[in-house]
Each structure stands twice: as structure tokens, then as C-alpha cells.
Amino acid sequence: MLVITSLKLYTIEEISEILKVTTRTVYNYIKSGSLNALKMGKYWRVTEDALLEFIENAAKAAQSVQNN
């Protein structure tokens, strides 16, 4: 049996506000696979874990570019 204790889901609009990018950019991140998202009906949702993973990966990529 699957038990979900707490699951924070963000809308595309919320993600765009958090990341300070357009909603189109968020959709592009999802399409490219760099941001994991769930399609629920006709709406996309992003879990808190997926958002944190995306931010960590972006920070690592930025640090890698700075070191080169």
C-alpha cells in the first residue's frame, strides 16, 4: 500500500516565479528533461523534490562553467 505523508506540488506559474523565468522557459526545461514534472489531466505539476534537484543541478553546472 502506498502512503503519501506530504507532497508539495507546484504549478508552472509558481515555478516560473520561484526561478524568475517565463512559463515558456519552464515548459522548455520540462520538454528537455532537465526539470521533472507530472501531467495531471491537462495541467503540469512539479514536486518539491524535482524543483530542488533542478536547482542543485543548475548550481553544479554554473560552478563547473566558472571552474573552466
C-alpha positions in Angstrom: 0.0 0.0 0.0 1.3 3.4 -1.0 1.2 6.0 1.8 1.9 9.7 0.9 2.6 11.7 4.1 3.2 15.1 2.4 3.8 16.0 -1.2 4.2 19.6 -2.2 3.2 20.2 -5.8 3.9 23.5 -7.7 2.2 24.8 -10.7 4.1 26.0 -13.8 3.3 29.6 -12.8 4.7 29.1 -9.3 7.9 27.5 -10.7 8.4 30.4 -13.1 8.0 32.9 -10.1 10.5 30.9 -8.0 13.1 30.7 -10.8 12.4 34.2 -12.1 11.9 32.9 -15.7 8.9 32.8 -18.0 6.4 29.9 -18.0 7.6 29.1 -21.6 11.1 28.6 -20.2 9.7 26.2 -17.5 7.9 24.2 -20.2 11.2 24.1 -22.2 13.0 22.8 -19.1 10.3 20.1 -18.8 10.5 19.2 -22.5 14.3 18.9 -22.4 14.1 16.6 -19.4 16.1 18.9 -17.1 13.0 19.5 -14.9 10.9 16.5 -14.0 7.2 17.2 -14.0 3.9 15.3 -13.7 1.0 15.8 -16.1 -2.2 15.7 -14.1 -5.1 15.9 -16.5 -4.2 18.9 -18.7 -2.0 20.6 -16.1 1.6 20.1 -15.3 2.8 19.9 -11.7 6.4 19.8 -10.3 7.2 18.2 -7.0 9.3 20.0 -4.4 12.0 17.3 -4.7 12.1 17.7 -8.5 12.5 21.5 -8.1 15.3 21.1 -5.5 17.1 18.6 -7.8 16.8 21.1 -10.7 18.2 23.9 -8.7 21.1 21.7 -7.4 21.9 20.6 -10.9 21.8 24.2 -12.2 24.2 25.3 -9.4 26.6 22.4 -10.2 26.6 23.4 -13.9 27.2 27.0 -13.1 30.1 26.1 -10.8 31.6 23.8 -13.5 31.5 26.7 -16.0 33.2 29.0 -13.6 36.0 26.5 -12.9 36.8 26.1 -16.6 
